[in-house]
Amino acid sequence: MLSDTVDLSPQSWDLAHGIAMTLAKERVDVNELSKCIAYLRSVAHHPDAGSRFFRFTGELVRETGLCRTQQTRRYYQLIDETCKRYLQPLQDRPAEMLQILGWAARLACYYKDGGIPIGEISPPQGSQPNDNSGCKDSVPQGAGNKSQDDRQQQNHQHQQDQAQHQARKACFQTGQKLKATITNIKGNEVTFQILDTDTKLTQKEPKRAGSLSVGQEVQVEVLGLKEDGRIRKAKLLWAQSGTEPSKNLS
């Protein structure tokens, strides 16, 4: 079983960030990427898992019956193009592809919701492992302006470091108990934000919604995770009130 907590190489992190930023900039629904990750996980034991994955993403685009709306079709096209752009050289290493995609999905959520200015995205060097990075043809126009390039590189690295930090904090496990605050209540739907992360979860709480309030601190237990590691479902264990001792929150 693959572990999403294993550190990626710097090259693989570049790929994960590139995929994440590309999809976030285009406002692609991460749930659609999660479906592709689930497929790759299901065929990962096959020797041709990588090529199967790319056939699958291409099939999602071609089969119009699978697209609920034009927006869904656009998502599939962008996922197919982006995955092939960044991961095709790795198609013989499906385990590595899975880890990169899992982190890319988490990072995309942060880039999309965190308000980070993504700007122009160019393929990271890691997306072309077979290229000779020393070739003159690979030097971008304007590379002579070293000062400007350095500032852009520093800003880009800062964005990546922020996203990685948040993505690592948002690594969850089934059965884990977490502190959260209520950020919104609409009817019987309650939105929780996990403390110290950007992770939000909205779910129906028909028996408890009426007794909860925005800003209230609660404890939830993770009951299930999505393919990309985000929380799929949680159980509300306890809600803090003015008379409850905070020690009940572990």
Sequence and secondary structure as in RCSB ss.txt:
>XXXX:A:sequence
MLSDTVDLSPQSWDLAHGIAMTLAKERVDVNELSKCIAYLRSVAHHPDAGSRFFRFTGELVRETGLCRTQQTRRY
YQLIDETCKRYLQPLQDRPAEMLQILGWAARLACYYKDGGIPIGEISPPQGSQPNDNSGCKDSVPQGAGNKSQDD
RQQQNHQHQQDQAQHQARKACFQTGQKLKATITNIKGNEVTFQILDTDTKLTQKEPKRAGSLSVGQEVQVEVLGL
KEDGRIRKAKLLWAQSGTEPSKNLS
>XXXX:A:secstr
   TTS   HHHHHHHHHHHHHHHHTT  HHHHHHHHHHHHHHTTSTTHHHHHHHHHHHHHH GGG SSHHHHHH
HHHHHHHHHHHHGGGTT HHHHHHHHHHHHHHHHHHHHTT         GGG TTS TT GGGS TTTT HHHHH
HHHHHHHHHHHHHHHHHHHT   TT EEEEEEEEEETTEEEEEETTS  EEEEE TTTGGG  TT EEEEEEEEE
 TTS EEEEEEEEE  TTS GGG  
